[in-house]
Amino acid sequence: MQPVLRLRGISKSFPGVKALSDVQLDLYPGQVTALIGENGAGKSTIVKVLTGIYQPDAGTIEIDGRAARFPSADAAAQAGVTAIHQETVLFDELSVAENIWLGHAPRGRFGLINRAAMRDGARRLLDGIGAKIDPDARLGDLGIASRHMVAIARALSIEARVVILDEPTAALSHKEIQELYELVETLKAQGKAILFISHKFDEIFRIADRYTVFRDGQFVGEGAMAEVNEGQLVQMMVGRSVDQIFPVRDRNIGAPVLTVSGYSHPTEFADIGFTLHRGEILGFYGLVGAGRSEVMQALFGITTPSKGACKIAGQVRVIRSTAEAVEAGIVYVPEDRGRQGAVKGLPIFQNVTLPSLGAVSRAGFLRMADEFSLARDYTQRLDLRAAALDQDVGLLSGGNQQKVVIAKWLATKPRVIILDEPTKGIDIGSKAAVHAFMAELAAQGLAIIMVSSEIPEVLGMSDRVIVMREGRIVDEVAGDRMTPETLVRAAAGLAVAA
Amino acid sequence: MKLLRQRETLLALVILASIAVIATRFPAFVTPHNLANVFNDTSPLILLAIGQMIVILTKCIDLSVAANLALTGMVAALMNGAGVPLPLILLTVVALGAVLGAVNGLLVWKVGIPSIVVTLGTMTIYRGVIFLMTDGKWVNAHEMTDAFKALPRHVILGLPVMGWVAIAMILIFAVVLTRTALGRAFYAVGGNPHAAVYAGIDVGRTQFWAFVISGALAGLTGYLWVARYAVAYVDVAGGFELDVVAACVIGGIAIAGGAGSIWGALLGALFLGVIKNALPVVGISPFWQMAISGTAIVLAVAFNAAQSRPKGRIILREASQ
């Protein structure tokens, strides 16, 4: 059988990151191909290449054996490739029919939009996928599952031949997932080629005909689902060469600093309990959306847990705001530097002193000399490369911005520092500097929580690893059990290997 | 910071160049006496621009400043008519202005209404209150005491008190903005509200204080305005809020928040002030003044956009997975 879509030798680099390196992918008509890989394997990048959002640096795309180029999202849609994303991009204020036909609405006389044809077409498409949705309903009034149905109807309205489902079940209930499976069967029967991206092994085995595995932006293997088992897939996902070296640490773990018990949140996580010690690096591993960042934000006072207690240095503390968290000695370096970390427009030194303004003030007035010396102190320790400390932080590279954000929090002299994806999207050199610095902080007695989705980093840096899945702690791994297989299995909800 | 300074230097040069051009034809315009008058005349705009600039720093806007000015000015005039001593009137107008600003601030902070909507509403309400208090009647010069009218016009070292008040407020708020935690919070909240939250700064409360400051300055200006022009009525300073916003925009205060300096606000106000005072001297119709102010705003915004546009293309905002 000839593939509908054939990718060969696709590479894509971003400054400091090689997102895709010489990967291949084949999609066949009437078949579901599962794309499998860890976070960071390059799955999202390939989807963006397929939908015309990114242009590959090298490689060829063929449709029905003919070379194709997708210079824009529109070109990809014209060629019949469409993606339904994790968070579907639709318009809340428009009707279902308008959403389905936006950009290619049926025209009537004088080139005006033919509303009747639009409504009838929408109804026909929705009926075709067995969705009972009123074409005149406002999209914002629909639930997530129905929005997915609308997105799929939209995909069919442009006569898509390749449908990409990017973690479509992440936000769905059990019943809605069953409906989605039926829908996928319908699409298969219509001869669509389907690319199915999921972290959940059970659904991959239930729904996919073929698999393709990526790892660290490279193609690892492909084949028929019937000829592979879970263990082999996990092996393909994680079996990697050791290409990163982590600092050797003197493990000097002291008394408990932070004890969390029974932390629960109405929607995000439940029954979280763990203990963190002086000088310890505690890793939090899990898939994106497992609730790790949400737990950390609750510890830092950004959200408030509905239940549970938190003890810091033996004292029970209630943390209702970030100011209280900082005062209790907990700081949080967020994952999203751009949004939550650096204040662009302010110079480096003012970013560093932002949570420590009391320490650099006298009689209510900020002392610039004190601000400079505090900022110099902490940025030097992190080996920050900047022309001057009064330079705008927005002009720094990602890695250096991360250092400024970490320096900002260290300057508050915390007991516990929470690092959320500390090296996400920064280059290898800066990564090594951040890792070395984490080791040094732990050696100085700071207790560190590191949320990371990169298995080598989790295993290389942590003393212990807590694995979360769907808002709960599912495993705590230390010593000999700290292997890639254990983490991936626990995070994916598979039985623990013997 | 360097770019900002350069930008302010540029604006100062533009103002000096305009004055120089005017001077070639009307030397009387550049006498110290006349320049002091121009500055004095621009003082209300400067005072309101300081407050507006702080509000804009926090990603908000205060359209109610001119109505606040009119209301506090009317209250000052009525108190004066009732025989209240001048120091008490001064305290009252500042406090009342702050309260009117606090109303805006609370609606933005606690109710979460966008500031443009809140202040569009209070702008109308504050003017409506004047009408309710006075039935639309004017308070004229002969109904004001001499002491009440004399204070802003009293000349010290060649500059009337109103001008000195503007200078004092510029100096005070220059210190507040650069040397206090609250000043830093204004920039942080506008520059990156999310990061400000993570740094333990209460975004809503910071915005609240910005409105209080803007309101207090409007209250103070309310007295100065009514006393100087010796008249108070419902439509005092009608539409003046747009001049105030224009001064900030011309002065390089980023309308998206987080960037700008008090010197920019000052220069933006002076630019408008020089144009307003020079055009009648040069014999150009005042209608040209509007066109020139409008052009200046568009040019300033275009200049801002060109400067903040990053060099090269941003291909990717976050590293891909």
Boltz contact constraints between the chains, C-beta under 6 A:
constraints:
  - contact:
      token1: [A, 14]
      token2: [B, 316]
      max_distance: 6.0
  - contact:
      token1: [A, 14]
      token2: [B, 319]
      max_distance: 6.0
  - contact:
      token1: [A, 14]
      token2: [B, 320]
      max_distance: 6.0
  - contact:
      token1: [A, 17]
      token2: [B, 319]
      max_distance: 6.0
  - contact:
      token1: [A, 19]
      token2: [B, 320]
      max_distance: 6.0
  - contact:
      token1: [A, 40]
      token2: [B, 321]
      max_distance: 6.0
  - contact:
      token1: [A, 44]
      token2: [B, 321]
      max_distance: 6.0
  - contact:
      token1: [A, 45]
      token2: [B, 320]
      max_distance: 6.0
  - contact:
      token1: [A, 322]
      token2: [B, 200]
      max_distance: 6.0
  - contact:
      token1: [A, 323]
      token2: [B, 200]
      max_distance: 6.0
  - contact:
      token1: [A, 326]
      token2: [B, 200]
      max_distance: 6.0
  - contact:
      token1: [A, 339]
      token2: [B, 194]
      max_distance: 6.0
  - contact:
      token1: [A, 340]
      token2: [B, 194]
      max_distance: 6.0
  - contact:
      token1: [A, 340]
      token2: [B, 195]
      max_distance: 6.0
  - contact:
      token1: [A, 340]
      token2: [B, 198]
      max_distance: 6.0
  - contact:
      token1: [A, 341]
      token2: [B, 195]
      max_distance: 6.0
  - contact:
      token1: [A, 343]
      token2: [B, 188]
      max_distance: 6.0
  - contact:
      token1: [A, 343]
      token2: [B, 191]
      max_distance: 6.0
  - contact:
      token1: [A, 343]
      token2: [B, 192]
      max_distance: 6.0
  - contact:
      token1: [A, 343]
      token2: [B, 195]
      max_distance: 6.0
  - contact:
      token1: [A, 345]
      token2: [B, 191]
      max_distance: 6.0
  - contact:
      token1: [A, 345]
      token2: [B, 258]
      max_distance: 6.0
  - contact:
      token1: [A, 345]
      token2: [B, 259]
      max_distance: 6.0
  - contact:
      token1: [A, 346]
      token2: [B, 187]
      max_distance: 6.0
  - contact:
      token1: [A, 346]
      token2: [B, 191]
      max_distance: 6.0
  - contact:
      token1: [A, 347]
      token2: [B, 1]
      max_distance: 6.0
  - contact:
      token1: [A, 354]
      token2: [B, 188]
      max_distance: 6.0
  - contact:
      token1: [A, 354]
      token2: [B, 199]
      max_distance: 6.0
  - contact:
      token1: [A, 355]
      token2: [B, 199]
      max_distance: 6.0
  - contact:
      token1: [A, 355]
      token2: [B, 200]
      max_distance: 6.0
  - contact:
      token1: [A, 357]
      token2: [B, 181]
      max_distance: 6.0
  - contact:
      token1: [A, 365]
      token2: [B, 179]
      max_distance: 6.0
  - contact:
      token1: [A, 366]
      token2: [B, 179]
      max_distance: 6.0
  - contact:
      token1: [A, 390]
      token2: [B, 1]
      max_distance: 6.0
  - contact:
      token1: [A, 425]
      token2: [B, 318]
      max_distance: 6.0
  - contact:
      token1: [A, 425]
      token2: [B, 319]
      max_distance: 6.0
